Amino acid sequence: MQAVTQVGLLLLCGALATMEPPSAASPPPDVSREAPAAAGDGADQSKPPRPDDKTLVAALDVVQGEGKDRVSLYADGTLALVRTYEGVRTLKVRRLSEEEVDLVRRISTEAMTLDEAEYHTDILGRGEPRRFRVEIGRSDGLPRVFLFDELARVPLVLGRVRNALEELLGRFDEKTVSEDELWDPSGLAVGDVLIQRTDGKPYRVVRDDAFVRSLEMIEVERTLQRLLILREDVPKMFHRPGYGGEGGAGR
């Protein structure tokens, strides 16, 4: 009996020696064994998606009467609009490119050098003027806040932040433009005048920032409204040069 037992042990040891140890990379039995896609098989491996980073870049509150709009831009490109009227709130969300986020961040950083945080005026026009609240995100604390009235004189750097955020706010109401209506904006230069699609008002190009491919435009009639737009987005908001006859474009 002892000899039989020894032979059985020898056979068992031999069988165990021929078995391969389990691989650490092998998936557990309850996990799908479908092989992952190899690099270059369909997915673009060169540019991974941006992380879900809800760090505030900048925000703008616009208050007039019973209505309030708040547009907020976050580091991952999320653009959110919260519109409140008579207690009813609606939310719309869009995504911006990294270039657009960097542009708004750069403009907002310029305003951080200001000492004053509030700007008001005693001159009131008809009705109740709009009131603005600009928030600029900071990595080391709470956002920097600026308050001002619609007719108040504000420093240029703060005005550019407001204009950039107002342009983002306007995108939620922009008209859908067909491919046939789009045009090539590469030839635009300082001094050109274009007609806005939404309200038919003329705007003049006053600054061409070639570094970030953006154009700064000012309303011709009142010179109160300024827009800061990426060059490739201009055709979505403005008619092609020459639209509307003599007053449609020119220098």
C-alpha positions as CSV (number, residue, x, y, z in Angstrom):
1,M,0.0,0.0,0.0
2,Q,2.8,2.4,0.8
3,A,4.4,1.7,-2.6
4,V,1.1,2.5,-4.3
5,T,0.8,5.7,-2.4
6,Q,4.3,6.8,-3.4
7,V,3.6,6.1,-7.1
8,G,0.3,8.1,-6.8
9,L,2.2,11.1,-5.4
10,L,4.9,10.9,-8.1
11,L,2.2,11.0,-10.8
12,L,0.4,13.9,-9.2
13,C,3.7,15.9,-8.9
14,G,4.4,15.2,-12.6
15,A,1.0,16.5,-13.7
16,L,1.3,19.7,-11.7
17,A,4.8,20.3,-13.1
18,T,3.4,20.2,-16.7
19,M,0.6,22.8,-16.0
20,E,1.3,26.5,-16.8
21,P,0.9,29.0,-14.0
22,P,-2.0,31.4,-14.4
23,S,-1.2,34.7,-16.1
24,A,-1.6,37.9,-14.0
25,A,-3.0,39.6,-17.1
26,S,-5.7,37.1,-17.6
27,P,-9.2,38.4,-17.0
28,P,-11.4,36.9,-14.3
29,P,-14.0,34.4,-15.4
30,D,-16.9,36.9,-15.1
31,V,-15.2,39.6,-17.3
32,S,-15.6,39.7,-21.0
33,R,-12.6,38.1,-22.8
34,E,-12.9,40.4,-25.9
35,A,-9.5,41.6,-26.9
36,P,-8.9,45.3,-26.6
37,A,-8.6,47.3,-29.9
38,A,-5.0,47.7,-31.0
39,A,-3.5,51.1,-31.4
40,G,-4.6,52.5,-34.7
41,D,-7.6,50.3,-35.1
42,G,-10.3,52.9,-35.6
43,A,-9.8,55.1,-32.5
44,D,-7.6,58.2,-32.6
45,Q,-4.8,57.5,-30.1
46,S,-2.9,60.7,-30.8
47,K,-5.2,63.0,-28.8
48,P,-6.8,61.6,-25.7
49,P,-10.1,63.1,-24.5
50,R,-9.9,66.0,-22.1
51,P,-10.6,65.1,-18.4
52,D,-13.9,66.0,-16.8
53,D,-12.5,69.1,-15.2
54,K,-15.2,71.5,-13.9
55,T,-12.8,74.1,-12.7
56,L,-14.3,77.5,-13.5
57,V,-12.5,79.6,-16.1
58,A,-15.0,82.5,-16.2
59,A,-18.7,83.2,-15.8
60,L,-21.0,86.1,-16.6
61,D,-24.3,87.0,-14.9
62,V,-26.6,89.3,-16.7
63,V,-29.6,90.6,-14.7
64,Q,-32.4,92.8,-16.0
65,G,-35.8,93.0,-14.3
66,E,-37.2,89.6,-13.5
67,G,-34.7,87.8,-15.8
68,K,-31.2,86.5,-15.3
69,D,-28.8,84.7,-17.6
70,R,-25.7,83.0,-16.3
71,V,-23.1,81.6,-18.7
72,S,-20.2,79.6,-17.2
73,L,-17.2,78.2,-19.0
74,Y,-15.2,75.3,-17.4
75,A,-11.7,74.0,-18.0
76,D,-12.9,70.9,-19.9
77,G,-14.7,73.0,-22.4
78,T,-18.2,72.7,-20.9
79,L,-20.2,75.9,-21.6
80,A,-23.4,76.1,-19.5
81,L,-26.2,78.6,-19.7
82,V,-28.7,78.9,-16.8
83,R,-31.6,81.1,-17.8
84,T,-34.0,82.3,-15.0
85,Y,-37.3,84.2,-15.6
86,E,-40.0,84.6,-13.0
87,G,-38.7,81.7,-11.0
88,V,-38.4,79.2,-13.9
89,R,-34.9,78.0,-14.7
90,T,-33.7,76.3,-17.8
91,L,-30.3,74.8,-18.6
92,K,-28.5,74.5,-21.9
93,V,-25.0,73.0,-22.3
94,R,-22.5,73.1,-25.1
95,R,-18.8,72.1,-25.7
96,L,-16.0,74.4,-26.7
97,S,-12.6,73.6,-28.2
98,E,-9.4,73.8,-26.3
99,E,-8.4,76.8,-28.4
100,E,-11.5,78.7,-27.4
101,V,-11.1,77.9,-23.7
102,D,-7.5,79.0,-23.8
103,L,-8.6,82.3,-25.5
104,V,-11.1,83.1,-22.8
105,R,-8.7,82.1,-20.1
106,R,-6.0,84.4,-21.5
107,I,-8.4,87.4,-21.8
108,S,-9.7,86.8,-18.3
109,T,-6.2,86.6,-16.8
110,E,-5.5,90.1,-18.1
111,A,-8.4,91.5,-15.9
112,M,-6.9,90.0,-12.8
113,T,-4.5,92.9,-12.5
114,L,-7.3,95.4,-11.8
115,D,-7.6,96.9,-8.3
116,E,-11.2,98.1,-8.6
117,A,-14.0,95.5,-8.4
118,E,-17.1,97.6,-8.8
119,Y,-18.1,100.2,-11.5
120,H,-21.4,102.1,-11.4
121,T,-22.9,105.1,-13.0
122,D,-25.6,107.6,-11.9
123,I,-26.7,108.2,-15.5
124,L,-29.7,105.9,-16.2
125,G,-31.3,105.4,-19.6
126,R,-34.8,104.3,-20.3
127,G,-36.0,101.4,-18.2
128,E,-33.9,99.4,-15.9
129,P,-30.3,99.0,-17.1
130,R,-28.7,95.6,-17.2
131,R,-26.3,94.7,-14.4
132,F,-23.3,92.5,-14.9
133,R,-21.3,90.2,-12.6
134,V,-18.1,88.7,-14.0
135,E,-16.4,85.8,-12.2
136,I,-12.8,84.7,-13.0
137,G,-11.7,81.4,-11.7
138,R,-8.5,81.1,-9.6
139,S,-6.7,77.9,-8.8
140,D,-5.7,79.0,-5.3
141,G,-9.0,80.3,-4.0
142,L,-12.5,81.7,-4.7
143,P,-13.2,83.4,-8.1
144,R,-12.4,87.1,-8.5
145,V,-15.7,89.0,-8.9
146,F,-16.4,92.2,-10.8
147,L,-19.7,94.1,-10.6
148,F,-20.8,96.9,-13.0
149,D,-23.8,98.5,-14.7
150,E,-24.5,98.5,-18.4
151,L,-23.6,102.2,-18.9
152,A,-20.7,102.3,-16.5
153,R,-17.2,103.0,-17.9
154,V,-15.0,99.9,-17.2
155,P,-11.4,99.3,-18.0
156,L,-10.7,97.8,-21.5
157,V,-9.4,94.5,-20.1
158,L,-12.7,94.0,-18.1
159,G,-14.7,95.0,-21.1
160,R,-13.0,92.4,-23.2
161,V,-13.9,89.7,-20.7
162,R,-17.5,90.7,-20.7
163,N,-17.6,90.9,-24.5
164,A,-16.1,87.4,-24.9
165,L,-18.6,85.9,-22.4
166,E,-21.5,87.7,-24.1
167,E,-20.4,86.3,-27.4
168,L,-20.5,82.8,-25.8
169,L,-24.0,83.6,-24.3
170,G,-25.2,84.6,-27.8
171,R,-24.2,81.2,-29.2
172,F,-27.2,79.6,-27.5
173,D,-29.5,81.7,-29.5
174,E,-27.6,81.8,-32.8
175,K,-29.4,81.0,-36.0
176,T,-28.6,77.6,-37.7
177,V,-26.6,78.3,-40.7
178,S,-26.6,76.0,-43.7
179,E,-23.4,74.9,-45.5
180,D,-24.4,77.0,-48.5
181,E,-24.5,80.2,-46.3
182,L,-21.0,79.7,-44.9
183,W,-18.0,81.5,-46.5
184,D,-14.2,81.7,-46.3
185,P,-13.2,84.2,-43.5
186,S,-9.4,84.0,-44.2
187,G,-9.4,87.3,-46.1
188,L,-10.9,89.4,-43.3
189,A,-8.8,92.3,-42.1
190,V,-9.0,95.3,-39.7
191,G,-11.5,97.8,-41.0
192,D,-13.9,95.3,-42.7
193,V,-17.6,95.7,-41.8
194,L,-19.9,92.7,-41.6
195,I,-23.7,92.4,-41.0
196,Q,-24.7,90.2,-38.0
197,R,-27.2,87.5,-38.9
198,T,-29.4,87.7,-35.8
199,D,-30.1,91.5,-35.7
200,G,-28.8,92.9,-38.9
201,K,-26.4,95.3,-37.2
202,P,-23.1,96.2,-38.8
203,Y,-19.8,95.4,-36.9
204,R,-16.3,96.5,-37.8
205,V,-13.2,94.5,-37.3
206,V,-11.0,96.5,-35.0
207,R,-8.3,94.0,-33.9
208,D,-6.8,90.9,-35.5
209,D,-5.1,88.6,-33.1
210,A,-3.2,86.2,-35.3
211,F,-1.7,84.3,-32.4
212,V,-5.0,82.8,-31.4
213,R,-6.8,83.3,-34.8
214,S,-9.4,85.6,-33.2
215,L,-11.0,88.9,-34.3
216,E,-12.3,91.7,-32.1
217,M,-15.3,93.4,-33.6
218,I,-17.2,96.5,-32.5
219,E,-20.8,97.6,-33.3
220,V,-20.7,100.4,-35.7
221,E,-23.8,102.4,-34.7
222,R,-23.4,102.7,-30.9
223,T,-19.8,101.4,-30.4
224,L,-21.1,99.8,-27.2
225,Q,-21.1,96.2,-28.1
226,R,-17.8,94.4,-28.7
227,L,-17.4,90.8,-29.8
228,L,-14.3,88.5,-29.6
229,I,-14.7,85.7,-32.1
230,L,-12.5,82.9,-33.5
231,R,-12.0,83.7,-37.2
232,E,-13.5,80.3,-38.3
233,D,-16.7,81.1,-36.3
234,V,-17.3,84.5,-38.0
235,P,-19.4,83.0,-40.9
236,K,-21.8,81.4,-38.5
237,M,-22.6,84.8,-37.0
238,F,-22.2,87.2,-39.9
239,H,-23.2,87.4,-43.5
240,R,-20.5,87.2,-46.1
241,P,-18.7,90.5,-47.1
242,G,-20.8,92.6,-49.4
243,Y,-24.1,91.5,-48.0
244,G,-26.7,94.2,-47.9
245,G,-25.2,96.4,-50.6
246,E,-22.9,99.3,-50.0
247,G,-23.3,99.3,-46.2
248,G,-22.7,95.6,-45.9
249,A,-19.0,95.5,-46.0
250,G,-16.1,97.8,-46.6
251,R,-13.2,99.6,-45.0
